[in-house]
Amino acid sequence: MRAEHLTRSFRSPRGGAPVVAVDDVSLVATAGAITAITGPSGSGKSTLLQLLAALDRPDRGRVWIGDVEITRLRDRRLAALRRRRIGFVFQSFNLVPSLTARENIALPVQIDGHELAPGRLEQVAEQLGIADRLDHLPAQLSGGQQQRVAVARAVVAEPDVVFADEPTGALDGDTAQSLLRLFRSLATDHGHALVVVTHDPRVAGWADHVLRMDRGRIASADAPAVEDPTMPLPSATP
Ligand SMILES: Nc1ncnc2c1ncn2[C@@H]1O[C@H](COP(=O)(O)OP(=O)(O)OP(=O)(O)O)[C@@H](O)[C@H]1O
């Protein structure tokens, strides 16, 4: 996944100058690697993640997943691409309250008219330690269990890129470790790109690249944030 010159401003609620939440950010998140985005509160991490995952549109700039420029896609194609190629773990989980954990996990695949390979859902649930919770409704689960259902939903269809906003926020030490092991396996064994916004030093410690944001910009990167010779060139046509 590659982004170039992303900029996103919000109108200030009291009038006055707009808030530039993301200011000319370019980055590459490579397949097979975990990229952590850190930085102080209000530095633009969540806004950047929403732009990268096509949940929000930038004022300027472009995003590619593989050779598809997602910033050029219209809503329906974008929604289909998001279901197939992007997994997103929301800070607030976003589970459907009337569906069981199993139904929540399978929902995006079902909307897409596909079926999961037999045993795939159970395998992910096992890895995340929620195999015995699949028939519960979200309200019958703890915050940490709900978070793991949200992670299972994001990864079950093996998307190219998994985005996660503070995925270890509600988890105790052991559970956070098993989630990080799952993320590591998704990256190393299955070649997915993971992009994780976090304040958690445990996550940053597991990451291959750490980008630190400050006032909407990438203030530092432990690896080149812009160019990566292993990335396929974006195609010129939409
Ligand atoms: N929908 C919005 N309307 C107006 N301003 C917004 C909106 N979303 C974000 N902002 C502003 O943009 C800036 C960046 O916010 P963002 O949530 O991306 O930061 P963050 O680094 O993720 O913060 P945190 O770590 O506290 O979650 C902040 O000043 C915030 O107030």
The ligand as an SDF file (V2000), in Angstrom:
LIG
                    3D

 31 33  0  0  0  0  0  0  0  0999 V2000
  -14.4200   15.0450   11.9780 N   0  0  0  0  0  0  0  0  0  0  0  0
  -13.6010   16.0090   12.4530 C   0  0  0  0  0  0  0  0  0  0  0  0
  -14.0210   17.2940   12.4950 N   0  0  0  0  0  0  0  0  0  0  0  0
  -13.2040   18.2780   12.9460 C   0  0  0  0  0  0  0  0  0  0  0  0
  -11.9420   18.0710   13.4000 N   0  0  0  0  0  0  0  0  0  0  0  0
  -11.4830   16.8030   13.3880 C   0  0  0  0  0  0  0  0  0  0  0  0
  -12.2800   15.7040   12.9310 C   0  0  0  0  0  0  0  0  0  0  0  0
  -11.5380   14.5650   13.0410 N   0  0  0  0  0  0  0  0  0  0  0  0
  -10.3370   14.9290   13.5600 C   0  0  0  0  0  0  0  0  0  0  0  0
  -10.3020   16.2630   13.7610 N   0  0  0  0  0  0  0  0  0  0  0  0
   -9.1450   17.0310   14.2860 C   0  0  0  0  0  0  0  0  0  0  0  0
   -7.9980   16.6440   13.5660 O   0  0  0  0  0  0  0  0  0  0  0  0
   -6.8610   16.5180   14.4210 C   0  0  0  0  0  0  0  0  0  0  0  0
   -6.2960   15.0990   14.3380 C   0  0  0  0  0  0  0  0  0  0  0  0
   -7.2380   14.1870   14.9380 O   0  0  0  0  0  0  0  0  0  0  0  0
   -6.9990   12.6020   14.9720 P   0  0  0  0  0  0  0  0  0  0  0  0
   -8.1880   11.9800   15.6290 O   0  0  0  0  0  0  0  0  0  0  0  0
   -6.6250   12.1480   13.6170 O   0  0  0  0  0  0  0  0  0  0  0  0
   -5.7210   12.5180   15.9370 O   0  0  0  0  0  0  0  0  0  0  0  0
   -5.0780   11.2380   16.6610 P   0  0  0  0  0  0  0  0  0  0  0  0
   -3.6010   11.4180   16.5290 O   0  0  0  0  0  0  0  0  0  0  0  0
   -5.6670    9.9950   16.1240 O   0  0  0  0  0  0  0  0  0  0  0  0
   -5.5270   11.4640   18.1750 O   0  0  0  0  0  0  0  0  0  0  0  0
   -5.8140   10.3810   19.3660 P   0  0  0  0  0  0  0  0  0  0  0  0
   -4.4740    9.7160   19.6450 O   0  0  0  0  0  0  0  0  0  0  0  0
   -6.2520   11.2580   20.5000 O   0  0  0  0  0  0  0  0  0  0  0  0
   -6.8750    9.4310   18.8870 O   0  0  0  0  0  0  0  0  0  0  0  0
   -7.3410   16.9170   15.8100 C   0  0  0  0  0  0  0  0  0  0  0  0
   -7.0460   18.2860   16.0070 O   0  0  0  0  0  0  0  0  0  0  0  0
   -8.8370   16.6890   15.7450 C   0  0  0  0  0  0  0  0  0  0  0  0
   -9.5160   17.5480   16.6300 O   0  0  0  0  0  0  0  0  0  0  0  0
  1  2  1  0
  2  3  1  0
  2  7  2  0
  3  4  2  0
  4  5  1  0
  5  6  2  0
  6  7  1  0
  6 10  1  0
  7  8  1  0
  8  9  2  0
  9 10  1  0
 10 11  1  0
 11 12  1  0
 11 30  1  0
 12 13  1  0
 13 14  1  0
 13 28  1  0
 14 15  1  0
 15 16  1  0
 16 17  2  0
 16 18  1  0
 16 19  1  0
 19 20  1  0
 20 21  2  0
 20 22  1  0
 20 23  1  0
 23 24  1  0
 24 25  2  0
 24 26  1  0
 24 27  1  0
 28 29  1  0
 28 30  1  0
 30 31  1  0
M  END
$$$$
